[in-house]
């Protein structure tokens, strides 16, 4: 089960230099060794620019805070 906590673990530092787009979110998670289940959830994000981690959650309503 993918949770917000798990997603955040694989995106740690991804927003340190500012907003990133959907592709960059997925690449950042991949570079940090995110498993397929996390990358699959992130692939559901619509195209756009995300200023911070919190900006992802409205687009991922099925991802719960924690297990």
N, C-alpha and C positions, 0 to 999 in steps of 0.2 A: 504494500500500500504506500503510495506516495503522499507525503504530507508537506505542508509549508516548511516545516523544520528541515525536512530532507532536501527540498528544493533549495532553501537558503544555504544549506551546507555546501552545495555544489556551485553556488553563485557567490560565495564569499569573495569580496574584493572586486567583483565584476563591475560594480558601479562607482568604484573609487575615483575615476577620472571623468565622471559625468554620465549622461544618458547614453544608452545603447539601444540598437534596434533588435528586432526579433531574431534575426540571424546571429547577431553577436551574443545574444542571451544563450542560444543553443550551443554555439561554439564555446563560449565560456564554460558552460556546464560540461561539455565534452572534454575540454582541456583539463578540467579538474577531476576527470575520471567518473563522471556521472553514469550510472547504469542506464540501460535502454529504457526502463520504465520512467525514469526522470526525464530523459530526453524526449520521450514520447509525449509526456504531459506538456513540456515546453513547446513542442511542435504545434500544440493546439492554440498557441497565442496568435492573435491576428497581427498582420503586418503593422508596424508602427514603431514609435520610439518610446522607450521606457526610462524615465528619469531616475528611478530607484526600485528597489525590490518590492516595496509596497504597491507600486503601480501595476504589478503583475496580477495580484490577487483578484481584482474585479473581472479579469478575463479568464480566471481559472476557478470558477465557483465550486467545482466538485472536489477541489483539493482542500482537505481539512487542515486545521492548525497543527494537530499532533495526533499520534495514534492512541 
